[in-house]
């Protein structure tokens, strides 16, 4: 892997030099394509390993690459573009040092394996546990099989993807980013609907009406397969990314340390899952839906940012860096206008949806408090997230 990493980064530096030459000739389109190739074909294959070895350096390279592409897109002077490329070349030199075999100690492999699985697994776990807890609160354990089937199918699909990528085909850097990007945006869109829906059920009397009028019929139709699909997409995206990281780590040796890190992370995730399930059972139904809707809203905003960032790295969305936005990976925040606007849009829709839920609940309470016969007929039907 050391030779592979060195060769990949050498390709990145070669494509950077070609991009600078093309830009100097006035060929901005070729410069953009070459700069994108420097990332997707050269840097992307070693990104998982570098993330495990030196996450800070990996983020600096991503930011510098975004700055270079933005400079080309803004029609900056050739000197400014060359300066951006020179900065990236120096960062690639640092990456070569970080990826050297002597830098791969057993401790580093253990920490990398532990943090990768914990980080990727926690995101999927939170969503899956929220759905399981929801079905238990609703006394619909008979539908739990769809949720469990979703994450099991995602794990099997992840294994099949690893086998295909290892023995049959080569998964390109663009394909990886597109898979992560579109998966994240799809999950964000679904969670947006689910979050607003669950918040609505947290309002006074809403859950009891839903149980009485719709739940049994709703969850016996397309909603059960909806739960399966959401679970599959969310878990597969994380499994796909985890496989990329672990494949890169495993190629460096220290298999025992990597396995130990994975086992410890799995134990931590299991403890978190059990604690969340037990705690959710003790919550009153209204509080459960309130907390779950807030959690899902945060995850929707996070995935929107991650999805846009991945599509930017694949070259599908333009990049406009901003200095005043921090990079906070845990919340999917990237220092670009496009990623920021996507998260603001999702957050705004959530705030509007939550406000509408509260307003409708207040109207119902006011109507229910009126003397019998003084109010006209009302339609209490509410949509479901499917």
For each residue, the residues with C-beta under 8 A, 3 or more apart:
1: 4 5 49 99 248 251 252
2: 5 6 99 100 101 252
3: 6 7
4: 1 7 8 45 46 251
5: 1 2 8 9 46 49 95 96 99
6: 2 3 9 10 96 99
7: 3 4 10 11
8: 4 5 11 12 41 42 43 45 46
9: 5 6 12 13 42 43 46 92 95 96 99
10: 6 7 13 14 42
11: 7 8 14 15 38 41 42
12: 8 9 15 16 38 39 41 42 43 88 92
13: 9 10 16 17 38 42 89 92
14: 10 11 17 18 42
15: 11 12 18 19 34 35 37 38 41 42
16: 12 13 19 20 34 35 38 68 85 88 89
17: 13 14 20 21 85
18: 14 15 21 22 34
19: 15 16 22 23 30 31 32 34 35 38 68 72 81 85
20: 16 17 23 24 31 78 81 82 85
21: 17 18 24 25
22: 18 19 25 27 28 30 31 34
23: 19 20 26 27 28 31 72 78 81
24: 20 21 78 82
25: 21 22
26: 23
27: 22 23 30 31
28: 22 23 31 32 72 75
29: 32 33
30: 19 22 27 33 34
31: 19 20 22 23 27 28 34 35 72 81
32: 19 28 29 35 36 69 72 73 315
33: 29 30 36 37
34: 15 16 18 19 22 30 31 37 38
35: 15 16 19 31 32 38 39 65 68 69 72
36: 32 33 39 40 69 315
37: 15 33 34 40 41 42
38: 11 12 13 15 16 19 34 35 41 42 43 65 88
39: 12 35 36 42 43 44 65 173 313
40: 36 37 43 44 172 173 174 177 313 314 315
41: 8 11 12 15 37 38 44 45 172 173
42: 8 9 10 11 12 13 14 15 37 38 39 45
43: 8 9 12 38 39 40 46 47 61 65 92 95 173
44: 39 40 41 47 173 176 177 313
45: 4 8 41 42 173
46: 4 5 8 9 43 49 50 95 99 248
47: 43 44 50 51 58
48: 51 52 244 245 247 248 249
49: 1 5 46 52 53 99 245 248 249 251 252
50: 46 47 53 54 57 58 61 95 98 99
51: 47 48 54 55 58 116 245
52: 48 49 55 108 109 111 112 113 115 116 245 248 249
53: 49 50 98 99 103 104 108 112
54: 50 51 57 58 95 98
55: 51 52 58 59
56: 59 60
57: 50 54 60 61 91 94 95 98
58: 47 50 51 54 55 61 62 95
59: 55 56 62 63 327 329
60: 56 57 63 64 91
61: 43 50 57 58 64 65 88 91 92 95
62: 58 59 65 66 313
63: 59 60 66 67 321 327 335
64: 60 61 67 68 84 87 88 91
65: 35 38 39 43 61 62 68 69 88
66: 62 63 69 70 312 319 321 335 336
67: 63 64 70 71 84 321
68: 16 19 35 64 65 71 72 81 84 85 88
69: 32 35 36 65 66 72 73 319
70: 66 67 73 74 319 320 321
71: 67 68 74 76 80 81 84
72: 19 23 28 31 32 35 68 69 75 76 81
73: 32 69 70 318 319 320
74: 70 71
75: 28 72
76: 71 72 80 81
77: 80 81
78: 20 23 24 81 82
79: 82 83
80: 71 76 77 83 84
81: 19 20 23 31 68 71 72 76 77 78 84 85
82: 20 24 78 79 85 86
83: 79 80 86 87
84: 64 67 68 71 80 81 87 88
85: 16 17 19 20 68 81 82 88 89
86: 82 83 89 90
87: 64 83 84 90 91
88: 12 16 38 61 64 65 68 84 85 91 92
89: 13 16 85 86 92 93
90: 86 87 93 94
91: 57 60 61 64 87 88 94 95
92: 9 12 13 43 61 88 89 95 96
93: 89 90 96 97
94: 57 90 91 97 98
95: 5 9 43 46 50 54 57 58 61 91 92 98 99
96: 5 6 9 92 93 99 100
97: 93 94 100 103
98: 50 53 54 57 94 95 103
99: 1 2 5 6 9 46 49 50 53 95 96 103
100: 2 96 97 103 104
101: 2 104 252
102:
103: 53 97 98 99 100 108
104: 53 100 101 108 109 252 253 254
105: 108 109 254
106: 109 110 254 256 257
107: 110 111 257
108: 52 53 103 104 105 111 112
109: 52 104 105 106 112 113 249 252 253 254 257 258 261
110: 106 107 113 114 254 257 258 260 261
111: 52 107 108 114 115 261
112: 52 53 108 109 115 116 245 249 258 261
113: 52 109 110 116 117 246 249 257 258 259 260 261 262 265
114: 110 111 117 118 261 262 264 265
115: 52 111 112 118 119 261 265
116: 51 52 112 113 119 120 242 245 246 249 265
117: 113 114 120 121 242 246 261 262 265 266 269
118: 114 115 121 122 265 268 269
119: 115 116 122 123
120: 116 117 123 124 238 239 241 242 245
121: 117 118 124 125 238 242 265 266 269
122: 118 119 125 126 269 272
123: 119 120 126 127 234 238 299 302
124: 120 121 127 128 151 234 235 237 238 239
125: 121 122 128 129 269 272 273
126: 122 123 129 130 276 295 299
127: 123 124 130 131 187 191 230 231 234 296 299
128: 124 125 131 132 147 150 151 231 234 235
129: 125 126 132 133 273 276 277 280
130: 126 127 133 134 292 295 296
131: 127 128 134 135 147 227 230 231
132: 128 129 135 136 144 147 277
133: 129 130 136 137 276 277 280 281 288 292
134: 130 131 137 138 198 288 292
135: 131 132 138 140 141 143 144 147 219 227
136: 132 133 139 140 141 144 277 280 281
137: 133 134 280 281 285 288
138: 134 135 211 215 219
139: 136
140: 135 136 143 144 215 219
141: 135 136 144
142: 145
143: 135 140 146 147 219 224 227
144: 132 135 136 140 141 147 148
145: 142 148 149
146: 143 149 150 224 225 227 228 231
147: 128 131 132 135 143 144 150 151 227 228 231
148: 144 145 151 152
149: 145 146 152 153 228 231
150: 128 146 147 153 154 227 228 229 230 231 232 235
151: 124 128 147 148 154 155 231 232 235
152: 148 149 155 156
153: 149 150 156 157 228 232
154: 150 151 157 158 231 232 233 234 235 236 239
155: 151 152 158 159 235 239
156: 152 153 159 160
157: 153 154 160 161 232 236 239
158: 154 155 161 162 236 239 240 242 243
159: 155 156 162 163
160: 156 157 163 164
161: 157 158 164 165 171 239 240 243
162: 158 159 165 166 243 247
163: 159 160 166 167 168
164: 160 161 167 168 169 171
165: 161 162 168 169 170 171 243 247
166: 162 163 247
167: 163 164
168: 163 164 165
169: 164 165
170: 165
171: 161 164 165 175 176
172: 40 41 175 176
173: 39 40 41 43 44 45 176 177 314
174: 40 177 178 314 315
175: 171 172 178 179
176: 44 171 172 173 179 180 240 244
177: 40 44 173 174 180 181 310 311 313 314
178: 174 175 181 182 310 311 314 316
179: 175 176 182 183 237 240
180: 176 177 183 184 237 240 241 306 307 310
181: 177 178 184 185 306 307 308 309 310 311 313 314 316
182: 178 179 185 186 307 311
183: 179 180 186 187 233 234 236 237 240 307
184: 180 181 187 188 237 303 304 306 307 310
185: 181 182 188 189 303 304 307 308 311
186: 182 183 189 190 233
187: 127 183 184 190 191 230 233 234 237 300 303
188: 184 185 191 192 299 300 301 303 304 307 346
189: 185 186 192 193
190: 186 187 193 194 230 233 385
191: 127 187 188 194 195 230 296 297 299 300 303
192: 188 189 195 196 300 346 349 350
193: 189 190 196 197 385
194: 190 191 197 198 230 296 385
195: 191 192 198 199 293 294 296 297 300 350 353
196: 192 193 199 200 293 349 350 353 354 357 385
197: 193 194 200 201 382 383 384 385
198: 134 194 195 201 202 289 292 293 296 385
199: 195 196 202 203 289 290 293 294 297 353 354 357
200: 196 197 203 206 353 357 360 361 382
201: 197 198 206 207 210 289
202: 198 199 206 207 286 287 288 289 290 293 357
203: 199 200 206 286 357 358 360 361 364
204: 286 361 364 365
205: 208 209 361 364 365 368
206: 200 201 202 203 209 210 361 364 382
207: 201 202 210 211 285 286 289
208: 205 211 212
209: 205 206 212 213 380
210: 201 206 207 213 214 215 382
211: 138 207 208 215
212: 208 209
213: 209 210 380 381
214: 210 217 218 381 384
215: 138 140 210 211 218 219
216: 219 220
217: 214 220 221
218: 214 215 221 223 384 386
219: 135 138 140 143 215 216 223 224
220: 216 217 224
221: 217 218 224
222: 225 226 386
223: 218 219 226 227 384 385 386
224: 143 146 219 220 221 227 228
225: 146 222 228 229
226: 222 223 229 230 385 386
227: 131 135 143 146 147 150 223 224 230 231
228: 146 147 149 150 153 224 225 231 232
229: 150 225 226 232 233
230: 127 131 150 187 190 191 194 226 227 233 234
231: 127 128 131 146 147 149 150 151 154 227 228 234 235
232: 150 151 153 154 157 228 229 235 236
233: 154 183 186 187 190 229 230 236 237
234: 123 124 127 128 154 183 187 230 231 237 238
235: 124 128 150 151 154 155 231 232 238 239
236: 154 157 158 183 232 233 239 240
237: 124 179 180 183 184 187 233 234 240 241
238: 120 121 123 124 234 235 241 242
239: 120 124 154 155 157 158 161 235 236 242 243
240: 158 161 176 179 180 183 236 237 243 244
241: 120 180 237 238 244 245
242: 116 117 120 121 158 238 239 245 246
243: 158 161 162 165 239 240 246 247
244: 48 176 240 241 247 248
245: 48 49 51 52 112 116 120 241 242 248 249
246: 113 116 117 242 243 249 250 258 262
247: 48 162 165 166 243 244 250 251
248: 1 46 48 49 52 244 245 251 252
249: 48 49 52 109 112 113 116 245 246 252 254 258
250: 246 247 255 258
251: 1 4 49 247 248
252: 1 2 49 101 104 109 248 249
253: 104 109
254: 104 105 106 109 110 249 257 258
255: 250 258 259
256: 106 259 260
257: 106 107 109 110 113 254 260 261
258: 109 110 112 113 246 249 250 254 255 261 262
259: 113 255 256 262 263
260: 110 113 256 257 263 264
261: 109 110 111 112 113 114 115 117 257 258 264 265
262: 113 114 117 246 258 259 265 266
263: 259 260 266 267
264: 114 260 261 267 268
265: 113 114 115 116 117 118 121 261 262 268 269
266: 117 121 262 263 269 270
267: 263 264 270 271
268: 118 264 265 271 272
269: 117 118 121 122 125 265 266 272 273
270: 266 267 273 274
271: 267 268 274 275
272: 122 125 268 269 275 276
273: 125 129 269 270 276 277
274: 270 271 277 278
275: 271 272 278 279
276: 126 129 133 272 273 279 280
277: 129 132 133 136 273 274 280 281
278: 274 275 281 282
279: 275 276 282 283
280: 129 133 136 137 276 277 283 288 292
281: 133 136 137 277 278
282: 278 279
283: 279 280 287 288 291
284: 287 288
285: 137 207 288 289
286: 202 203 204 207 289 290
287: 202 283 284 290 291
288: 133 134 137 202 280 283 284 285 291 292
289: 198 199 201 202 207 285 286 292 293
290: 199 202 286 287 293 294
291: 283 287 288 294 295
292: 130 133 134 198 280 288 289 295 296
293: 195 196 198 199 202 289 290 296 297 354
294: 195 199 290 291 297 298
295: 126 130 291 292 298 299
296: 127 130 191 194 195 198 292 293 299 300
297: 191 195 199 293 294 300 301 347 350 354
298: 294 295 301 302 331
299: 123 126 127 188 191 295 296 302 303
300: 187 188 191 192 195 296 297 303 304 346 350
301: 188 297 298 304 305 331 332 343 346 347 350
302: 123 298 299 305 306 330 331 332
303: 184 185 187 188 191 299 300 306 307 332
304: 184 185 188 300 301 307 308 332 342 343 345 346
305: 301 302 308 309 331 332 333 334 339 340 342 343
306: 180 181 184 302 303 309 310 332
307: 180 181 182 183 184 185 188 303 304 310 311 342
308: 181 185 304 305 311 312 317 334 336 338 339 342
309: 181 305 306 312 313 332 334 336 339
310: 177 178 180 181 184 306 307 313 314
311: 177 178 181 182 185 307 308 314 316 317
312: 66 308 309 315 316 317 318 319 334 336 338 339
313: 39 40 44 62 177 181 309 310
314: 40 173 174 177 178 181 310 311
315: 32 36 40 174 312
316: 178 181 311 312
317: 308 311 312 338
318: 73 312 338
319: 66 69 70 73 312 336 338
320: 70 73 336 337 338
321: 63 66 67 70 335 336 337
322: 325 335 336 337 340
323: 335
324:
325: 322 333 334 335 336 340
326: 333 335
327: 59 63 333 334 335
328: 331 332 333
329: 59 332 333
330: 302
331: 298 301 302 305 328
332: 301 302 303 304 305 306 309 328 329 339 343
333: 305 325 326 327 328 329 339 340 343
334: 305 308 309 312 325 327 339 340
335: 63 66 321 322 323 325 326 327 339
336: 66 308 309 312 319 320 321 322 325 339 340
337: 320 321 322 340 341
338: 308 312 317 318 319 320 341 342
339: 305 308 309 312 332 333 334 335 336 342 343
340: 305 322 325 333 334 336 337 343 344
341: 337 338 344 345
342: 304 305 307 308 338 339 345 346
343: 301 304 305 332 333 339 340 346 347
344: 340 341 347 348
345: 304 341 342 348 349
346: 188 192 300 301 304 342 343 349 350
347: 297 301 343 344 350 351
348: 344 345 351 352
349: 192 196 345 346 352 353
350: 192 195 196 297 300 301 346 347 353 354
351: 347 348 354 355
352: 348 349 355 356
353: 195 196 199 200 349 350 356 357
354: 196 199 293 297 350 351 357 358
355: 351 352 358 359
356: 352 353 359 360
357: 196 199 200 202 203 353 354 360 361
358: 203 354 355 361 362
359: 355 356 362 363
360: 200 203 356 357 363 364
361: 200 203 204 205 206 357 358 364 365
362: 358 359 365 366
363: 359 360 366 367
364: 203 204 205 206 360 361 367 368 378 380
365: 204 205 361 362 368 369
366: 362 363 369 370
367: 363 364 370 375 378
368: 205 364 365
369: 365 366
370: 366 367 374 375
371: 374
372:
373:
374: 370 371
375: 367 370 378
376:
377:
378: 364 367 375
379:
380: 209 213 364
381: 213 214
382: 197 200 206 210
383: 197
384: 197 214 218 223
385: 190 193 194 196 197 198 223 226
386: 218 222 223 226
